């Protein structure tokens, strides 16, 4: 009987992109001894393969109804810090449940231990902090909209800074009006829940003049306004703040890990509803930059609030490099599905940094073209620019709209509309619901800027 309980079992890592990756599970000899799971590496051992293998490992432990589990991190350690980050994202991600969103905490169903050799305790600590920030991001995106109004969302982001070297500031509606954030107010005044702007400042390298600005879309409810969404599209309207949650999650992870870089997250938070004060198609509004916008579709609201936030990042926060992250267009989901996010970039060098960071995180991105001919599609007869395309190419023209508000800074736009949430997981480190898209990639992007 004892021998039977100690038997070895080899389980192929299903859905892993690497042939030959496997999990070896040893059943415990007694109720007090944890189950031991060892991950075997294939020939193409990458952070994505690592994340997948450990994601499958924790799901296997849960399927076996384990109360405790010992994960051998030797294979992860072969990839250094990035491997441990991937492994922890796999363990935390594969064990995640949507129900955590109501409590705001990760409540594991089993106790996890780290074992093996070839890795450092300090690297594991950084990896766990990143994984927890991704979990917190997923919690926020999964949270029902009635429990996360714009001001409450902003306050929750500020609370992420508690006990960390992060300066948090929330700007409320009156101050937003006084400062002229017309894009944010044009959307936010559609709701009885007023808009807010959350700013999280982490100064990990005070001697450096380089400041990375992470601008995240924070629409906590998106009905489409008067350009109302179809009923079939209403299910996911609570998650239109995934970009804002990701931006804040990255700052939290960097501060918790003590990365020597300066990063500021700017998150415009609002709801997009229908009311007597809502913008209607055909309105012309002013923005913080001084540019005017012809609003032809109120369901293209994200770019209006991000326009003000980008201007704020440059003029108020002194950001030298910009990345905006948003669930911005259905068009990018139609192109890339749930596998990859779309990217617009101002220059090849800045995009190359994202590619390098994505190779470490295992996330996938695809760069969209920015040919000048596309600019003609957002020309307006009444304003400086229109908020929707005259003729298709919606994901591209949305990015080009945002570029007008970057004031020449190195800039990237990440459209995570397809990757921020999934009904059926694409990868083993995912579960149904929010994925925490972009957090790990932007974490590694910022870490790479320590050498700038």
C-alpha positions as CSV (number, residue, x, y, z in Angstrom):
1,X,0.0,0.0,0.0
2,X,2.8,2.4,0.9
3,X,4.7,1.5,-2.3
4,X,1.6,2.2,-4.3
5,X,1.2,5.6,-2.8
6,X,4.9,6.3,-3.6
7,X,4.7,5.3,-7.3
8,X,6.1,7.7,-9.9
9,X,4.0,9.1,-12.6
10,X,5.0,11.0,-15.7
11,X,2.6,13.4,-17.2
12,X,3.1,15.2,-20.5
13,X,2.8,19.0,-20.2
14,X,-0.2,19.4,-22.4
15,X,-0.4,22.5,-24.5
16,X,3.3,23.2,-23.9
17,X,5.1,24.5,-27.0
18,X,8.1,22.4,-26.2
19,X,8.3,18.8,-27.1
20,X,9.6,16.6,-24.3
21,X,8.7,18.8,-21.4
22,X,7.3,16.7,-18.7
23,X,6.2,16.7,-15.0
24,X,7.3,13.9,-12.7
25,X,5.0,13.6,-9.7
26,X,6.0,11.6,-6.6
27,X,3.1,10.8,-4.2
28,X,3.8,11.6,-0.6
29,X,4.8,8.8,1.8
30,X,2.8,10.4,4.7
31,X,0.2,13.0,5.2
32,X,2.8,15.5,6.4
33,X,5.2,15.1,3.4
34,X,4.4,17.3,0.4
35,X,4.0,15.9,-3.1
36,X,7.2,16.5,-5.1
37,X,6.9,17.8,-8.7
38,X,10.0,18.0,-10.9
39,X,9.8,19.8,-14.3
40,X,11.9,18.3,-17.1
41,X,13.2,20.7,-19.8
42,X,12.9,20.1,-23.6
43,X,15.5,21.2,-26.2
44,X,14.0,24.6,-26.7
45,X,13.8,25.7,-23.1
46,X,12.5,29.2,-23.0
47,X,10.7,31.4,-20.5
48,X,7.4,30.6,-22.2
49,X,8.1,26.9,-22.0
50,X,9.1,27.2,-18.4
51,X,5.9,29.2,-17.6
52,X,3.8,26.5,-19.3
53,X,5.5,23.6,-17.6
54,X,5.1,25.0,-14.1
55,X,1.5,26.2,-14.9
56,X,0.7,22.6,-15.8
57,X,2.5,21.4,-12.6
58,X,0.3,23.4,-10.2
59,X,-2.8,22.3,-12.1
60,X,-1.7,18.7,-11.7
61,X,-1.2,19.2,-8.0
62,X,-4.7,20.6,-7.7
63,X,-6.1,17.8,-9.7
64,X,-4.5,15.4,-7.3
65,X,-6.1,17.3,-4.5
66,X,-2.8,17.9,-2.8
67,X,-2.6,20.0,0.3
68,X,1.1,20.8,-0.1
69,X,3.5,20.5,-2.9
70,X,7.3,20.8,-3.4
71,X,8.3,22.3,-6.8
72,X,11.8,21.5,-8.0
73,X,13.0,24.8,-9.5
74,X,16.3,23.5,-10.9
75,X,15.1,23.7,-14.5
76,X,13.8,27.2,-14.0
77,X,17.1,28.3,-12.4
78,X,18.9,27.4,-15.6
79,X,17.3,30.5,-17.1
80,X,18.3,32.7,-14.2
81,X,16.0,35.4,-12.8
82,X,13.8,35.3,-15.9
83,X,13.3,31.5,-15.5
84,X,12.2,31.9,-11.9
85,X,9.8,34.7,-12.9
86,X,8.4,32.5,-15.5
87,X,8.0,29.6,-13.1
88,X,6.3,31.7,-10.4
89,X,3.9,33.2,-13.0
90,X,3.1,29.6,-14.0
91,X,2.5,28.5,-10.4
92,X,0.5,31.5,-9.3
93,X,-1.3,31.8,-12.6
94,X,-2.2,28.2,-13.0
95,X,-3.6,28.1,-9.5
96,X,-5.6,31.3,-9.8
97,X,-9.4,31.4,-9.5
98,X,-11.8,34.2,-10.4
99,X,-13.3,34.0,-7.0
100,X,-10.2,35.7,-5.6
101,X,-11.4,38.9,-7.2
102,X,-14.0,39.5,-4.5
103,X,-11.5,39.3,-1.6
104,X,-8.7,41.0,-3.5
105,X,-6.3,38.3,-2.2
106,X,-4.7,35.2,-3.6
107,X,-6.0,32.3,-1.5
108,X,-4.1,29.2,-2.6
109,X,-5.7,25.8,-2.3
110,X,-2.4,24.2,-1.4
111,X,0.8,25.1,0.3
112,X,3.8,25.5,-2.1
113,X,7.4,24.9,-1.3
114,X,10.5,25.6,-3.5
115,X,13.3,23.1,-3.9
116,X,16.0,22.1,-6.3
117,X,19.4,23.8,-6.9
118,X,21.0,26.4,-9.2
119,X,18.8,29.4,-8.1
120,X,19.2,32.2,-5.7
121,X,16.8,33.1,-2.8
122,X,16.8,36.8,-3.8
123,X,15.8,36.0,-7.3
124,X,12.9,33.9,-6.1
125,X,11.8,36.8,-3.9
126,X,11.7,39.1,-7.0
127,X,9.8,36.5,-9.0
128,X,7.2,36.0,-6.3
129,X,6.6,39.8,-6.1
130,X,6.1,40.0,-9.8
131,X,3.7,37.0,-9.8
132,X,1.7,38.5,-6.9
133,X,1.4,41.8,-8.8
134,X,0.1,39.9,-11.8
135,X,-2.5,38.2,-9.5
136,X,-3.5,41.6,-8.1
137,X,-4.0,42.8,-11.7
138,X,-6.2,39.8,-12.5
139,X,-8.2,40.4,-9.4
140,X,-9.0,44.0,-10.4
141,X,-10.0,43.1,-13.9
142,X,-12.2,40.3,-12.7
143,X,-13.9,42.4,-10.1
144,X,-17.6,43.4,-10.8
145,X,-18.0,47.0,-12.0
146,X,-20.4,47.9,-9.2
147,X,-17.6,47.1,-6.7
148,X,-15.0,49.1,-8.7
149,X,-16.3,52.6,-9.6
150,X,-13.7,55.0,-11.1
151,X,-12.9,56.7,-7.8
152,X,-12.8,53.3,-6.0
153,X,-10.5,52.0,-8.7
154,X,-8.2,54.9,-8.3
155,X,-8.2,54.5,-4.6
156,X,-7.4,50.8,-4.9
157,X,-4.5,51.5,-7.2
158,X,-3.2,54.0,-4.6
159,X,-3.5,51.3,-1.9
160,X,-1.1,49.1,-3.9
161,X,1.6,51.7,-2.9
162,X,1.1,51.2,0.8
163,X,4.4,50.2,2.5
164,X,6.3,50.6,-0.8
165,X,8.5,53.6,-2.0
166,X,5.7,54.8,-4.3
167,X,4.1,58.2,-4.2
168,X,0.4,58.0,-5.0
169,X,-1.8,60.9,-5.9
170,X,-5.5,60.9,-7.0
171,X,-6.9,63.8,-8.9
172,X,-10.6,64.2,-8.7
173,X,-13.1,65.7,-11.1
174,X,-13.0,69.3,-10.0
175,X,-9.2,69.4,-10.4
176,X,-9.4,67.6,-13.7
177,X,-11.8,70.3,-15.0
178,X,-9.6,73.1,-13.7
179,X,-6.6,71.6,-15.5
180,X,-8.5,71.1,-18.7
181,X,-8.6,67.3,-19.2
182,X,-11.5,67.6,-21.7
183,X,-11.0,64.1,-23.2
184,X,-11.4,62.4,-19.8
185,X,-14.4,64.6,-18.8
186,X,-16.1,64.0,-22.1
187,X,-16.3,60.3,-21.3
188,X,-16.4,60.5,-17.5
189,X,-19.3,62.9,-17.3
190,X,-21.5,60.3,-18.8
191,X,-21.8,58.7,-15.4
192,X,-23.1,59.5,-12.0
193,X,-19.8,58.1,-10.7
194,X,-17.2,60.9,-11.4
195,X,-13.9,60.3,-13.1
196,X,-10.5,60.4,-11.5
197,X,-6.8,60.3,-12.5
198,X,-4.5,58.0,-10.5
199,X,-0.8,58.7,-10.6
200,X,1.8,56.3,-9.0
201,X,5.4,57.6,-9.0
202,X,8.3,55.2,-8.3
203,X,11.8,56.9,-8.2
204,X,14.2,54.0,-8.0
205,X,17.0,55.9,-9.7
206,X,16.9,59.4,-8.4
207,X,20.2,60.3,-10.1
208,X,18.7,59.4,-13.6
209,X,16.7,61.8,-15.8
210,X,15.1,58.9,-17.6
211,X,11.4,58.4,-16.6
212,X,9.3,55.7,-18.1
213,X,5.6,56.6,-18.3
214,X,3.1,53.8,-18.2
215,X,-0.3,55.1,-19.3
216,X,-3.2,52.6,-18.8
217,X,-6.8,52.8,-19.9
218,X,-9.1,52.7,-16.8
219,X,-12.7,52.5,-18.1
220,X,-14.4,50.5,-15.4
221,X,-17.7,50.3,-17.3
222,X,-17.9,50.6,-21.1
223,X,-21.5,50.5,-22.5
224,X,-20.3,52.3,-25.6
225,X,-22.3,55.4,-24.7
226,X,-24.7,56.6,-27.3
227,X,-22.9,54.3,-29.8
228,X,-24.1,51.5,-27.6
229,X,-22.6,48.1,-27.8
230,X,-24.6,45.1,-28.9
231,X,-26.0,42.9,-26.2
232,X,-23.5,40.2,-27.1
233,X,-20.6,42.5,-26.3
234,X,-21.8,43.6,-22.9
235,X,-20.4,40.7,-20.9
236,X,-16.9,42.0,-20.8
237,X,-17.5,45.7,-20.3
238,X,-16.2,45.6,-16.7
239,X,-12.7,44.7,-17.9
240,X,-12.0,47.8,-19.9
241,X,-9.6,48.9,-17.2
242,X,-7.2,46.1,-17.7
243,X,-4.5,48.4,-19.1
244,X,-4.7,50.7,-16.1
245,X,-4.6,47.8,-13.7
246,X,-1.5,46.4,-15.6
247,X,0.3,49.8,-15.5
248,X,-0.2,50.0,-11.7
249,X,0.8,46.4,-11.2
250,X,4.1,47.0,-13.0
251,X,5.0,49.9,-10.8
252,X,4.2,47.9,-7.7
253,X,6.3,45.0,-8.9
254,X,9.3,47.2,-9.7
255,X,9.1,49.0,-6.3
256,X,8.7,45.8,-4.4
257,X,11.8,44.4,-6.2
258,X,13.8,47.6,-5.7
259,X,14.6,47.9,-9.4
260,X,16.8,51.0,-10.0
261,X,14.6,52.8,-12.5
262,X,12.1,55.7,-12.5
263,X,8.6,54.7,-13.5
264,X,5.3,56.6,-13.3
265,X,1.9,55.1,-13.9
266,X,-0.9,57.4,-15.1
267,X,-4.4,55.9,-15.1
268,X,-7.4,57.9,-16.2
269,X,-10.4,56.2,-14.6
270,X,-14.0,56.7,-15.7
271,X,-17.2,55.0,-16.8
272,X,-18.7,55.2,-20.3
273,X,-22.4,55.3,-19.9
274,X,-25.5,57.2,-21.3
275,X,-26.8,60.3,-19.6
276,X,-27.9,63.9,-20.5
277,X,-24.2,64.9,-20.1
278,X,-22.8,62.2,-22.4
279,X,-21.0,63.1,-25.5
280,X,-22.9,62.3,-28.7
281,X,-21.6,61.5,-32.2
282,X,-20.7,64.7,-33.9
283,X,-19.5,66.6,-30.8
284,X,-16.2,68.5,-30.9
285,X,-14.2,68.4,-27.7
286,X,-10.9,70.0,-26.5
287,X,-8.1,68.0,-24.8
288,X,-5.4,68.8,-22.3
289,X,-2.9,69.1,-25.2
290,X,-4.9,71.9,-26.8
291,X,-5.9,69.7,-29.8
292,X,-9.6,69.4,-30.7
293,X,-11.2,66.1,-31.4
294,X,-14.3,65.3,-33.5
295,X,-16.1,62.5,-31.7
296,X,-17.9,60.3,-34.3
297,X,-18.2,57.2,-32.2
298,X,-18.7,57.3,-28.4
299,X,-17.5,53.7,-28.2
300,X,-14.1,54.9,-29.2
301,X,-13.7,56.5,-25.8
302,X,-10.5,54.9,-24.6
303,X,-8.3,57.0,-27.0
304,X,-10.0,60.2,-25.7
305,X,-9.0,59.6,-22.1
306,X,-5.6,58.2,-23.0
307,X,-4.9,61.4,-25.1
308,X,-5.2,63.5,-21.9
309,X,-3.1,61.0,-19.9
310,X,-0.3,60.9,-22.5
311,X,-0.2,64.7,-22.4
312,X,-0.2,64.6,-18.6
313,X,2.7,62.1,-18.6
314,X,4.9,64.5,-20.7
315,X,3.9,67.9,-19.3
316,X,3.2,67.1,-15.6
317,X,5.4,64.0,-14.9
318,X,8.3,64.7,-17.2
319,X,8.2,61.2,-18.7
320,X,11.0,60.7,-21.3
321,X,9.7,57.4,-22.6
322,X,6.0,56.4,-23.0
323,X,4.1,53.1,-23.2
324,X,0.3,53.1,-23.2
325,X,-1.6,49.9,-22.5
326,X,-5.3,49.5,-23.3
327,X,-8.1,47.1,-24.3
328,X,-8.6,49.6,-27.1
329,X,-10.1,47.9,-30.2
330,X,-12.1,44.9,-31.3
331,X,-10.2,45.2,-34.5
332,X,-7.0,43.9,-32.9
333,X,-8.8,41.0,-31.4
334,X,-10.3,40.2,-34.9
335,X,-6.7,40.1,-36.3
336,X,-4.8,38.4,-33.5
337,X,-7.3,36.6,-31.3
338,X,-6.3,35.7,-27.8
339,X,-2.7,34.9,-28.6
340,X,-0.9,38.2,-29.3
341,X,-1.3,41.9,-28.6
342,X,-1.0,44.5,-31.3
343,X,1.8,47.2,-31.0
344,X,2.4,50.6,-32.5
345,X,5.8,52.1,-32.0
346,X,7.4,55.4,-32.8
347,X,10.8,53.9,-33.7
348,X,12.6,50.7,-34.2
349,X,15.0,51.0,-31.3
350,X,12.2,51.4,-28.7
351,X,10.2,48.5,-30.2
352,X,13.4,46.3,-30.1
353,X,13.4,46.8,-26.4
354,X,9.8,45.5,-26.2
355,X,10.8,42.5,-28.3
356,X,13.7,41.7,-25.9
357,X,11.4,42.1,-22.9
358,X,8.7,39.9,-24.5
359,X,11.3,37.2,-25.1
360,X,11.9,37.1,-21.3
361,X,8.3,37.2,-20.3
362,X,7.0,34.7,-22.9
363,X,4.2,37.1,-24.0
364,X,3.6,37.6,-27.7
365,X,3.3,40.9,-29.6
366,X,2.9,41.9,-33.2
367,X,3.9,45.3,-34.6
368,X,1.3,47.0,-36.8
369,X,2.4,49.4,-39.7
370,X,2.2,53.2,-39.3
371,X,2.4,54.3,-42.9
372,X,1.6,57.9,-43.5
373,X,-1.3,57.0,-45.7
374,X,-3.2,55.8,-42.7
375,X,-3.1,59.3,-41.2
376,X,-5.6,60.5,-43.8
377,X,-8.2,58.2,-42.3
378,X,-8.4,60.3,-39.1
379,X,-8.4,63.7,-40.7
380,X,-11.4,65.9,-39.7
381,X,-13.0,68.8,-41.4
382,X,-14.1,70.3,-38.1
383,X,-11.3,69.5,-35.6
384,X,-7.6,68.6,-35.5
385,X,-8.4,64.9,-35.6
386,X,-11.4,62.6,-35.6
387,X,-11.7,59.7,-33.1
388,X,-12.6,57.0,-35.6
389,X,-11.3,55.9,-39.0
390,X,-13.1,57.0,-42.2
391,X,-12.6,53.6,-43.8
392,X,-11.4,50.6,-41.7
393,X,-7.9,49.9,-40.2
394,X,-9.4,50.6,-36.8
395,X,-6.5,49.2,-34.7
396,X,-3.9,51.1,-36.7
397,X,-5.7,54.4,-36.8
398,X,-6.4,54.2,-33.0
399,X,-2.7,54.0,-32.4
400,X,-2.0,56.8,-34.8
401,X,-4.5,58.9,-33.0
402,X,-2.7,58.4,-29.7
403,X,0.7,59.2,-31.3
404,X,-0.5,62.8,-31.9
405,X,-0.4,63.3,-28.1
406,X,3.1,62.0,-27.4
407,X,5.0,65.2,-28.2
408,X,7.9,63.4,-29.9
409,X,8.8,61.1,-27.0
410,X,9.8,57.5,-27.7
411,X,6.4,55.8,-27.5
412,X,4.7,52.4,-27.8
413,X,1.0,51.5,-27.8
414,X,0.0,48.0,-26.6
415,X,-3.5,47.0,-27.6
416,X,-4.4,44.1,-25.3
417,X,-8.0,43.8,-26.2
418,X,-7.6,40.2,-27.2
419,X,-5.1,39.0,-24.6
420,X,-6.4,40.7,-21.4
421,X,-9.1,38.1,-20.7
422,X,-9.9,34.7,-22.0
423,X,-12.9,32.3,-21.7
424,X,-10.8,29.3,-22.7
425,X,-7.2,29.5,-21.6
426,X,-4.6,29.6,-24.4
427,X,-1.7,28.7,-22.1
428,X,-1.4,26.5,-19.0
429,X,-0.5,29.5,-16.8
430,X,-4.0,31.0,-17.6
431,X,-7.4,30.2,-16.1
432,X,-10.7,31.6,-17.4
433,X,-11.0,35.4,-16.9
434,X,-8.4,38.0,-16.7
435,X,-4.8,37.1,-17.6
436,X,-2.7,40.1,-16.3
437,X,-1.5,40.7,-19.8
438,X,1.5,43.0,-20.3
439,X,2.6,43.1,-16.6
440,X,5.5,40.8,-17.0
441,X,6.7,42.2,-20.3
442,X,6.6,45.8,-19.0
443,X,8.4,44.7,-15.8
444,X,11.2,43.3,-17.9
445,X,11.2,46.4,-20.2
446,X,11.7,48.6,-17.2
447,X,14.4,46.3,-15.8
448,X,16.2,46.7,-19.1
449,X,16.2,50.5,-18.7
450,X,18.4,50.2,-15.6
451,X,21.3,50.4,-18.1
452,X,20.0,53.5,-19.9
